[in-house]
Amino acid sequence: MNRQAPLIGILGGYGAVGEAAARALAAEGGVRLRIGGRNPEAAARCAAALGGECEAAAADARSRESLERFVRGCDVLLHCAGPAYELADGPRRAAAAAGAGYVDVMDGCGPGPAPAGERTAVLSAGLSPGLSGLLPRLLTDEWQPRGAARFSGYYVSLGAFTRTGAVDYLLSLDRGYGTPRAQWRDGRVVHGALRGRERREVAGVPHPVTTYPYLTQELVGQARALGLAEARWYNAFDGRRLLDALNRFRAGDDRADSLEAQADAVVRASTLDALGRTPYHVLCGELEFPGPGGTPTRRMAVIRGEDGSAMTGVVGAVAAREVARGRIPGGVHRAGQVLAPREVLDALRRHLPGTVVALDGDVPGGTAADGLVLEEGML
């Protein structure tokens, strides 16, 4: 192995997210990889398939001693194991103790204090949060609006949850990740500003879907940093069963059940919604601002992929590579604020050929779906 190349340890490196990250990093080259998880045989198979500068090691994310052994000698720890909320901040603390940089495809398990001695940490380096946070930056970087700008974002998905993904999703609803029906306006969060669920057309989706306004902390941070006059975010559902299951959970109807039973209900509902259909994940952003002469102008960006785990893994890989190369300053950051949008989109297109990326021009007076033609690999 090239001992001079940075060593990135991938916790959960043979899972759906971690393996996608490992493949992307191996394809890019310039780093060494250590694949870890509780199943050393699976880690070894993954490392062997990747070849080159790749090794395997056992790692139990619930054991401090095991984590410390795994991260020893690493320049960066990329945390892709789950359920992330059940693992708490153990991986992050192990990385800090070893003097390694840290990347988490989830949100870092809450707003707790940074571990002592932490160097560089990039959190929320996944699909949503992560790629979703890059949308407003992509649009404002591209068109640099002058005057009051308003952003609306949408995340639409169709596909069966994994058990781990379902647990993390349910736990995230109670962790202050966002505020239902809220809107960012004039420098503050306005509660109850938006109506509940509605049927809407969203660019990149061929038919109306059910949208629910949910202002994320990720978007609040971007709106504040970019000086947006207004910002809204909508989670959207292509099918009724998953939405019904989540509504029961939010209303407390299922809270008497165990977390495992609740996660099983989410997996079952999402599977039924996707039955016989092609899975997809769509992120859509719209930016409205005064154009020349004050004419209202609307610009849009759409990112569409088939595999949410793979998309998450690629974003995590980009973040880990940037930390390993010393391109991210010290301190704690959210991926949407420090990663270069175009570099992330280029990586998605390189490593996931079915990914569609589109930027749209002016769509005066149209709906979100008007005038936008999606072509594979287009930017």
C-alpha positions in Angstrom: 0.0 0.0 0.0 1.0 3.6 -0.5 1.5 4.6 3.1 1.6 8.3 2.0 -2.0 8.3 0.8 -4.6 9.4 3.4 -6.4 6.5 5.1 -10.2 6.7 5.3 -11.9 4.2 7.6 -15.5 3.5 6.6 -17.7 2.3 9.5 -20.5 0.2 8.1 -18.4 -0.1 4.9 -20.1 -3.1 3.5 -23.7 -1.8 4.0 -25.7 -0.2 1.2 -24.5 3.3 2.0 -20.9 2.4 3.1 -20.3 0.2 0.1 -21.4 2.9 -2.3 -19.0 5.3 -0.6 -16.2 2.8 -0.7 -16.7 2.2 -4.4 -16.7 5.9 -5.2 -13.5 6.5 -3.2 -11.8 3.5 -4.7 -12.7 4.6 -8.2 -11.3 8.1 -7.6 -8.0 6.8 -6.1 -5.5 8.7 -4.1 -6.7 7.3 -0.7 -6.4 4.1 1.2 -9.5 2.5 2.6 -10.3 0.5 5.7 -13.7 -1.3 5.6 -15.2 -2.0 9.0 -18.3 -3.5 10.6 -19.4 -6.1 13.0 -19.1 -8.9 10.4 -15.4 -9.2 9.6 -16.1 -11.7 6.8 -18.4 -9.3 5.0 -15.9 -6.5 5.4 -13.2 -8.7 4.0 -15.3 -9.6 1.0 -16.0 -5.9 0.3 -12.3 -5.0 0.6 -11.3 -7.9 -1.7 -13.9 -6.8 -4.3 -12.6 -3.2 -4.3 -8.9 -4.4 -4.5 -6.1 -1.9 -4.6 -5.5 0.2 -1.5 -8.1 -1.4 0.6 -8.1 -3.4 3.8 -10.7 -4.9 6.2 -11.0 -4.7 10.0 -13.7 -5.6 12.6 -15.5 -2.7 14.1 -18.4 -2.7 16.6 -19.8 0.8 16.7 -21.4 0.1 20.1 -18.0 -0.7 21.7 -15.6 2.2 22.5 -12.6 -0.2 22.5 -13.5 -1.6 19.1 -14.0 1.8 17.6 -10.7 3.0 19.0 -8.9 0.0 17.4 -10.6 0.6 14.1 -9.9 4.3 13.8 -6.3 4.1 14.9 -4.1 5.3 12.1 -7.0 6.7 10.1 -6.9 10.2 8.7 -10.7 10.3 8.4 -13.5 8.3 9.8 -16.6 8.1 7.5 -19.6 6.9 9.6 -22.1 5.0 7.5 -23.3 2.5 10.1 -26.8 2.5 11.5 -29.2 3.0 13.1 -27.2 6.2 13.5 -29.3 7.5 16.4 -28.9 4.4 18.4 -25.2 4.5 18.0 -25.1 8.1 19.4 -21.8 10.0 19.2 -19.4 7.1 19.9 -17.9 7.1 16.4 -17.4 10.8 16.5 -15.7 10.7 19.9 -13.4 7.8 18.7 -12.4 9.9 15.7 -11.6 12.9 17.9 -9.6 10.8 20.3 -7.5 9.4 17.5 -6.9 12.8 15.9 -8.8 11.9 12.8 -11.2 13.9 10.8 -14.9 12.9 10.9 -17.7 12.6 8.3 -21.2 11.5 9.2 -23.9 10.8 6.5 -26.5 11.6 9.2 -26.8 14.7 11.3 -24.3 13.7 13.9 -27.0 12.6 16.4 -28.1 16.0 17.5 -26.7 19.4 18.7 -24.5 18.0 21.5 -21.1 19.6 22.3 -18.2 18.7 20.0 -15.8 16.1 21.5 -12.6 17.5 23.1 -9.8 17.7 20.6 -12.0 17.3 17.5 -10.3 18.5 14.3 -12.6 18.7 11.4 -16.1 17.2 11.4 -18.6 17.3 8.5 -22.1 16.3 9.4 -25.3 15.6 7.4 -23.2 14.4 4.4 -26.0 12.3 2.8 -29.0 12.7 0.5 -31.3 14.5 2.9 -29.8 16.2 4.8 -26.8 16.8 2.7 -27.5 17.0 -1.0 -30.8 18.8 -0.2 -28.8 21.6 1.5 -26.8 22.1 -1.7 -29.8 23.1 -3.8 -30.2 26.7 -2.6 -26.5 27.2 -2.9 -26.4 25.7 -6.4 -29.2 28.0 -7.6 -27.8 31.2 -6.0 -24.3 30.4 -7.2 -25.5 29.9 -10.7 -27.7 33.0 -11.0 -26.6 35.3 -8.2 -29.9 37.0 -7.7 -30.1 40.7 -6.8 -32.9 41.7 -4.5 -35.2 39.6 -2.4 -35.0 35.9 -3.3 -37.4 33.1 -2.3 -36.5 29.4 -2.3 -38.8 26.4 -2.3 -37.4 22.9 -2.0 -39.0 19.4 -2.4 -37.9 15.9 -1.6 -39.9 13.1 -3.3 -39.1 9.5 -2.9 -40.5 6.1 -3.8 -39.0 3.0 -2.6 -38.9 0.5 0.3 -37.2 1.6 3.5 -34.5 -0.6 4.9 -35.1 -1.5 8.6 -32.2 0.6 9.6 -33.4 3.5 7.5 -36.8 3.3 9.0 -35.5 3.4 12.6 -33.4 6.4 11.8 -36.2 8.2 10.1 -38.6 7.7 13.0 -36.0 8.8 15.6 -35.2 11.9 13.5 -38.8 13.1 13.9 -38.3 13.6 17.6 -34.8 15.2 17.4 -35.7 18.7 16.3 -34.6 18.1 12.7 -37.3 20.4 11.4 -40.6 22.2 12.1 -43.9 21.2 10.4 -45.8 23.9 8.5 -43.1 26.5 9.3 -41.5 29.0 6.8 -38.4 31.1 6.9 -39.4 34.7 6.3 -37.5 38.0 6.9 -34.8 36.5 9.0 -36.8 34.3 11.3 -38.8 31.0 11.5 -42.6 31.7 11.2 -44.5 28.8 12.8 -47.8 27.7 11.3 -47.3 29.8 8.2 -48.1 27.1 5.7 -51.1 24.9 5.0 -50.9 21.1 5.7 -50.6 18.5 3.0 -51.6 19.3 -0.5 -51.4 17.7 -3.9 -48.8 19.4 -6.1 -46.8 19.0 -9.3 -43.0 18.7 -8.7 -40.5 19.0 -11.5 -38.9 15.6 -12.2 -42.0 13.6 -11.1 -44.5 12.7 -13.9 -47.7 13.1 -11.8 -48.9 15.1 -8.7 -47.7 14.0 -5.3 -48.8 14.7 -1.8 -46.6 17.4 -0.2 -46.2 18.3 3.4 -44.4 21.5 4.5 -41.5 20.8 6.9 -38.9 23.5 7.4 -35.6 21.7 8.1 -32.8 23.1 10.3 -30.6 22.6 7.3 -32.6 25.0 5.2 -32.8 27.5 8.0 -29.0 27.6 8.1 -28.7 28.0 4.4 -31.4 30.7 4.3 -29.6 32.7 6.9 -26.2 32.3 5.3 -27.5 33.2 1.8 -29.7 36.0 3.0 -32.9 34.5 1.5 -36.1 36.6 2.1 -38.2 33.4 2.2 -37.6 29.7 2.3 -39.8 26.7 2.3 -39.2 22.9 2.3 -41.7 20.2 1.4 -41.4 16.4 2.0 -43.5 14.7 -0.7 -45.0 11.2 -0.9 -45.8 9.2 -4.0 -48.4 6.9 -2.4 -50.6 7.0 0.6 -49.5 4.1 2.8 -46.2 5.5 4.0 -47.7 8.9 4.7 -50.5 7.3 6.7 -48.0 5.3 8.7 -46.0 8.4 9.5 -49.1 10.3 10.4 -50.1 7.6 12.9 -46.6 7.8 14.4 -46.8 11.7 14.6 -50.2 11.5 16.2 -49.1 9.1 18.8 -51.3 6.3 17.7 -48.4 3.9 17.3 -46.2 5.1 20.2 -47.4 2.3 22.5 -45.7 -0.1 20.1 -41.9 -0.8 20.3 -39.6 1.1 18.0 -39.0 -2.2 16.1 -42.7 -2.6 15.5 -43.0 1.0 14.3 -40.1 0.6 12.0 -41.6 -2.6 10.6 -44.8 -0.7 9.8 -42.8 1.9 7.9 -40.9 -0.7 6.0 -44.2 -2.5 5.1 -46.0 0.7 4.1 -43.1 1.9 1.9 -42.8 -1.5 0.2 -46.5 -1.5 -0.6 -46.4 2.0 -2.1 -43.5 1.0 -4.3 -44.9 -2.4 -5.3 -44.5 -2.9 -9.1 -43.0 0.5 -9.6 -39.5 1.8 -10.3 -37.9 3.4 -7.2 -36.7 7.0 -7.4 -35.5 9.9 -5.3 -36.1 13.5 -6.5 -34.7 16.7 -5.1 -36.2 19.9 -6.7 -35.3 23.5 -5.9 -37.0 26.6 -7.1 -35.5 30.1 -6.8 -37.7 33.2 -7.4 -36.2 36.7 -7.6 -36.5 40.0 -9.4 -34.9 39.9 -12.9 -33.9 42.7 -15.2 -36.3 45.6 -14.8 -37.9 43.9 -11.8 -39.5 41.1 -13.9 -40.3 38.1 -11.7 -37.8 35.3 -12.6 -37.9 31.6 -11.6 -35.0 29.2 -11.9 -35.0 25.5 -11.0 -32.7 22.6 -10.3 -33.7 18.9 -10.3 -31.6 15.9 -9.2 -33.1 12.5 -9.7 -31.6 9.1 -8.9 -32.8 5.6 -8.4 -31.0 4.5 -5.3 -31.1 6.7 -2.2 -28.5 4.7 -0.3 -26.0 5.0 -3.2 -26.6 8.7 -3.5 -26.0 9.1 0.2 -22.8 7.1 -0.1 -21.4 9.2 -2.9 -22.1 12.5 -1.0 -20.4 11.0 2.0 -17.4 9.9 -0.1 -17.0 13.4 -1.5 -17.0 14.9 2.0 -14.5 12.3 3.3 -12.2 12.9 0.4 -12.3 16.7 0.9 -11.5 16.3 4.6 -8.7 13.9 3.8 -7.2 16.4 1.4 -7.3 19.2 3.9 -9.8 21.2 1.9 -12.3 21.7 4.8 -11.2 24.0 7.6 -11.1 22.9 11.2 -14.3 22.9 13.2 -17.8 21.4 12.8 -19.6 21.9 9.6 -22.8 20.8 7.8 -22.1 19.3 4.4 -24.5 21.6 2.6 -22.4 24.6 3.7 -18.9 23.5 2.9 -19.1 21.1 -0.1 -18.9 22.5 -3.6 -22.3 21.8 -5.3 -20.9 21.2 -8.7 -18.2 18.8 -7.4 -20.9 16.8 -5.7 -23.1 16.7 -8.8 -20.2 15.7 -11.0 -19.4 12.8 -8.6 -23.0 11.6 -8.6 -22.9 11.5 -12.4 -19.6 9.7 -12.6 -20.4 7.0 -10.1 -24.2 6.7 -10.6 -24.7 6.8 -14.4 -28.5 6.8 -14.0 -28.5 10.0 -12.1 -30.3 12.9 -13.8 -29.3 16.5 -13.1 -30.9 19.5 -14.7 -30.8 23.2 -14.4 -33.7 25.2 -15.9 -33.9 28.7 -17.3 -36.7 31.2 -16.7 -40.2 29.8 -16.4 -42.3 32.9 -16.1 -45.7 32.2 -14.6 -45.4 28.5 -15.0 -45.7 25.6 -12.6 -42.7 23.8 -11.2 -42.9 21.2 -13.9 -43.3 23.6 -16.9 -40.4 24.0 -19.3 -38.0 21.6 -17.6 -36.6 18.8 -19.7 -34.6 16.1 -17.9 -31.8 14.5 -19.7 -29.5 11.9 -18.1 -26.2 13.5 -17.0 -27.3 17.0 -18.0 -26.1 20.0 -16.1 
